[in-house]
């Protein structure tokens, strides 16, 4: 499943969901790199 996270205030990363972290961040994988950041909340 694809997830989008934010790194800092301006950078967003979209990748394959890896896991939820204990501090509320989400880890996603892009190629061979794993990024962790705050999840982007979907607005309805």
N, CA and C of each residue as an Amber inpcrd file, in Angstrom:
protein
   132
   0.8420000  -1.1600000   0.0000000   0.0000000   0.0000000   0.0000000
   0.8970000   1.2350000   0.0000000   0.5860000   2.2090000  -0.8320000
   1.3290000   3.4660000  -0.8680000   0.8810000   4.3710000   0.2740000
   1.8420000   5.0410000   0.8830000   1.5600000   6.0230000   1.9390000
   2.3960000   7.2600000   1.6580000   1.9080000   8.4030000   2.0780000
   2.6300000   9.6600000   1.9350000   2.9640000  10.1860000   3.3220000
   4.2110000  10.6130000   3.4990000   4.6580000  11.1700000   4.7680000
   5.3240000  12.5140000   4.5140000   5.4540000  13.3200000   5.5620000
   6.1840000  14.5770000   5.4550000   7.4660000  14.4910000   6.2710000
   8.5160000  15.0360000   5.6910000   9.8090000  15.1460000   6.3610000
  10.0830000  16.6360000   6.5080000  10.0320000  17.1320000   7.7000000
  10.1790000  18.5730000   7.8960000   8.8950000  19.2810000   7.5140000
   9.0090000  20.5310000   7.0300000   7.8080000  21.3000000   6.7170000
   7.4930000  21.3420000   5.2280000   8.4490000  21.0040000   4.3740000
   8.2440000  21.1830000   2.9320000   8.4180000  19.9170000   2.0980000
   9.0240000  18.8890000   2.6290000   9.3530000  17.7070000   1.8340000
   8.3630000  16.5800000   2.1140000   7.7690000  16.0460000   1.0480000
   6.8710000  14.9010000   1.1590000   7.4860000  13.7220000   0.4280000
   7.2510000  12.5180000   0.9500000   7.7540000  11.2970000   0.3430000
   6.5940000  10.3240000   0.2250000   6.4750000   9.6880000  -0.9350000
   5.4450000   8.6650000  -1.1270000   6.1500000   7.3570000  -1.4300000
   5.7860000   6.3020000  -0.6710000   6.4300000   5.0140000  -0.8680000
   5.5870000   3.8860000  -0.3150000   6.1580000   2.7040000  -0.3430000
   5.4840000   1.4940000   0.1340000   5.5290000   1.4770000   1.6630000
   4.3680000   1.2870000   2.2850000   4.2640000   1.2440000   3.7410000
   5.1260000   0.1200000   4.3040000   5.9210000   0.4530000   5.3420000
   6.7580000  -0.5470000   6.0180000   6.1730000  -0.8630000   7.3880000
   6.0340000   0.1690000   8.2470000   5.4740000  -0.0570000   9.5830000
   5.1150000   1.2540000  10.2500000   4.2590000   1.1600000  11.2770000
   3.9500000   2.2760000  12.1610000   4.9800000   2.2680000  13.2780000
   5.5190000   3.4250000  13.6080000   6.4900000   3.5270000  14.6810000
   5.8010000   3.9420000  15.9760000   6.4280000   3.6650000  17.1040000
   5.8260000   3.9000000  18.4150000   5.5420000   5.3760000  18.6820000
   6.2910000   6.2760000  18.0640000   6.1190000   7.7110000  18.3150000
   5.0960000   8.3670000  17.3890000   4.3650000   7.5840000  16.6120000
   3.3280000   8.1190000  15.7400000   3.7740000   8.3360000  14.3060000
   5.0670000   8.1740000  14.0400000   5.5480000   8.3170000  12.6720000
   5.2950000   7.0270000  11.9000000   5.4440000   7.1120000  10.5820000
   5.2410000   5.9710000   9.6940000   6.5120000   5.7890000   8.8740000
   6.9160000   4.5500000   8.6390000   8.0780000   4.2510000   7.7990000
   7.5990000   3.7870000   6.4390000   8.2030000   4.3630000   5.3790000
   7.9050000   3.9520000   4.0030000   9.2110000   3.6480000   3.2880000
   9.1360000   2.7830000   2.2800000  10.3240000   2.3730000   1.5380000
  10.2300000   2.8860000   0.1130000  11.3120000   3.5440000  -0.3370000
  11.4380000   4.0150000  -1.7120000  12.7270000   3.4110000  -2.2480000
  12.6110000   2.5460000  -3.2520000  13.7460000   1.7730000  -3.7580000
  14.3660000   0.9970000  -2.5940000  15.6120000   1.2960000  -2.2160000
  16.2620000   0.5860000  -1.1070000  16.3590000   1.4320000   0.1570000
  15.7310000   2.5930000   0.1740000  15.8320000   3.5200000   1.2990000
  14.5180000   3.5650000   2.0730000  14.6230000   3.5400000   3.3980000
  13.4450000   3.6410000   4.2600000  13.4410000   5.0230000   4.9000000
  12.3140000   5.7330000   4.7580000  12.1310000   7.0530000   5.3410000
  11.0950000   6.9570000   6.4400000  11.2510000   7.7750000   7.4940000
  10.2700000   7.8380000   8.5670000   9.8390000   9.2810000   8.7370000
   8.5220000   9.4820000   8.8340000   8.0040000  10.8400000   9.0000000
   6.5450000  10.8060000   9.4330000   5.9730000  11.9910000   9.5550000
   4.5780000  12.1080000   9.9750000   3.6650000  11.7670000   8.7950000
   2.6410000  10.9600000   9.0250000   1.7360000  10.6100000   7.9320000
   0.8970000  11.8010000   7.4960000   0.6020000  11.8560000   6.2080000
  -0.2880000  12.8880000   5.6700000  -1.7100000  12.3910000   5.8770000
  -2.5340000  13.2280000   6.5090000  -3.9200000  12.8630000   6.8070000
  -4.8020000  13.1710000   5.6130000  -5.6090000  12.2180000   5.2150000
  -6.5200000  12.3800000   4.0850000  -7.7110000  13.2200000   4.5080000
  -8.0400000  14.2170000   3.6930000  -9.2200000  15.0640000   3.9700000
 -10.3710000  14.5760000   3.1180000 -11.5460000  14.5070000   3.7110000
 -12.7370000  14.0690000   2.9700000 -13.5350000  15.2320000   2.4910000
